[in-house]
Amino acid sequence: MSTRKGQKRIKNQPVLHEELKKQRAIWLTSKTWGEVQESAAKLKISASEYVEQLIRERHGG
């Protein structure tokens, strides 16, 4: 998924998805959080975006 590099982001305008993200909380073990961060870093995306993509792939959209 492209982050539209080179394009200025505008406050309150979604960049990657059709809606804005909101801050949420999930509870993970330290080991799992480390794996999320490591996997996200390999893809050069944030941990938040990595989790978002995992869920969207699993649920078809």
Buried (B, 14 or more C-beta within 10 A) or exposed (E): EEEEEEEEEEEEEEEEEEEEEEEEEEEEEEEEEEEBEEBBEEEEBBBEBBBBBEEEEEEEE
